[in-house]
Every structure is written in structure tokens, then in C-alpha cells.
Amino acid sequence: MAYLSWRLAQRWCPSSLQVTSFPVVQLHMNRTAMRASQKDFEDAMNQVKLLKKDPGNEVKLKLYALYKQATEGPCNMPKPGVFDLINKAKWDAWNALGSLPKEAARQNYVDLVSSLSPSLESSSQVEPGTDRKSTGFETLVVTSEDGITKIMFNRPTRKNAINTEMYHEIMHALKAASKDDSIITVLTGNGDYYSSGNDLTNFTDIPPGGVEEKAKNSAILLREFVGCFIDFPKPLIAVVNGPAVGISVTLLGLFDAVYASDRATEMLIFGKKLTAGEACAQGLVTEVFPESTFQKEVWTRLKAFAKLPPNAVRISKEVIRKREREKLHAVNAEECSVLQGRWLSDECANAVVNFLSRKSKL
């Protein structure tokens, strides 16, 4: 099972938004206007607080750096240590501004916030034609229609990487689907990927109790998360529309059927990619369809399933899964215990640092 992601919870300016990854940002002075007043600047800060959607990590670092440059001038703080990833990312962004004047930084901050305004009310990317009926989800699109509840991973710009919020939202959506009127529940991804696994940038949110507390809490979360799949009472079907990595692969064994596009790949161990056909041969995928007809063929089949008698379908799954449920929970508990130890290892820490260091240079 892949490493569990953790959500970054560090403030970056006077607002409630949070940084979740750390690209080095190159900022450029706006040469056309440098006349933003202090009131314009304060109004822009208030606008940022009203953003309903995460503007993205690069934008958040730009805003942080411009805010610091506009209020304090050039970066005058000591460079944080290599393991202080959050503050190092913010320091890099601020320091990249060099000697940019406060007035120019203030104007650039106002201009940047103004450019975000059209997207203040925009929704996340969703496949064309998607009937969005869900409310209250930031990382998912959940719809229920014609006997099918569809849970779509909706972080396409992040390859549907799973952060802590997404873990909680998937659990919430599964618990709701287990009690609604649908016959089957389907999980799929929005965009090119099914899911790229855990969002490794979230490994940097360390609580007051240190990494030991983080590892313990994360093991508890992971055990509960996987338990939701083990105990799900209805037929659970994965529609693997693209590449799947890490935990999004290991979970497939808990589905009742897995349908994959022939462009999908599965990556789990040794960094080796399995084609959908190879995964099917190993019993991880039920059936593979050509990409050109994938959605049409799969959803035609799913709609037929959704017309089956609901009680008969539930009872059939219960009979099939009953004997193995206890064993699955035992394996889940053991794996979470092992992972808790691995998250505390130097090997894990070095891998995450190397990953984030490469990401920051992009």
C-alpha cells in the first residue's frame, strides 16, 4: 500500500488559504503601472479571503512573496534549513523578488488578485456533460442518477492525487452512498488520470507532537479509510479511465469489478508500470476496453447492472464477502502498523525531501 498523504496546514498570508507544494517562483515587475494605493492593496487582501477555490500553489506563493515584499521590502530573513520545507518554499519565493520596490510589489499583488477575480465563483474542472449534483465537496464530484452513485476524483490538475481532505471526502461519500437509493456505486477520475496516489507534498504538515504523532494519526486515518471499502454493502465498481498509482491501485482488490481503459497503467512495486492488460491477467482488473469506446461500453453495462433488484444484489455481495471480511480487516490493521513505522524511517524522509526538491525546480 502506498504512503498516506498529509495535508499541509501552514498560513502564508492574512487569509485562510494554505500552501500545499513548493515550486520556486519567478516573479516579474509590472512595468505598466505602479500606482496601487494602500486601500487598493487592502481591498485586494480582502478579496483573497473570499476565494472559494484554491488558486493553486504557484499563485499562493506569488501572493505570499508579493505581500511580504510590499509590507517589509526585500527578503531579510535567514534561509530556513533544508528539512523546513514549508518555510524554505516561502523564503525562496520572497527572495526571488530581489530588490523589487514596495510600490511595485503592491501593484503586482493587486494585479494578480484582480486576475483571479473571474475565477472566484468558478467550479473545478469536470468532464464535459457531467451532471454535478454534489454539494459540500472540494475534491470530488458526486452524482446519483438511474440507480448509480458516481464518485469522481476531481483534482485533475494534480492527476487526482489524494490529499487528506480527499481521504475524508471519499469516506463521507462512501458512507452516504451506502445508505442512499442507488443500486451500485462507481469510482472514477476526472481528467487523464484515475489517480496518481498520495499527494506527497502533504508529508510536511507536522503537528506539535512531531512526526511520531503524525504517523500515528495517519495510520488511524488510513485504517478507517480502507475499512470503508471493506465494509461497503453494495456492488462497488472502479472505472479506471487512466493511469493509477500507489494506493489507488491497492484499493482495486476491494472492488467488486474493475473496468479499465487500454490506455490505463498500474504502478505499484519496483516502479514498474503494468499495462491494463497485464493487470487484468493478474486478476487486478476485471476487463479492459479500447479507449475509443471505453466510456460508452462501460456505462452501458453499468446502467444494466443498476436495473437489477437492489435487495438481491446486496444479499449476493454479503454472501460472497462475509467470510473474507474479517481477514481483510486484519490485513488492513497489520499494513497500517507497518506503514506507521515506515513513515518514521530515514528512507521515507529522504524520499519525500528528494521528491519535493525536484518539484521545486520545475
Buried (B, 14 or more C-beta within 10 A) or exposed (E): BBBBBBBBBBEBBEBEBBBBBBBBBEBEBBEEEBEBEEEBBEBBBEBBEEBEBBBBBBBBBBBBBBBBBBBEBBBEEEEBEEEBBBBBBBBBBBBBBEEBBBEBBBBBBBBBBBEBEEEBEEEBEBBEEBEBEBEEBBBBBBBBEEBBBBBBBBBBEBBBBBBBBBBBBBBBBBEBBBEEEBBBBBBBBBBEBBBBBBBBBBBBBBEEEEBEEBBBBBBEBBBBBBBBBBBBBBBBBBBBBBBBBBBBBBBBEBBBBBBBBBBBBBBBEEEEEBBBEBBBEEEBBBEBBEBEEBBEBBBEBBBEBBEBEBEEBBEBBEEEBEEEEEEBBEBBBEBBEEBBEEBBEEEBBEBBBEEBEEBBEE
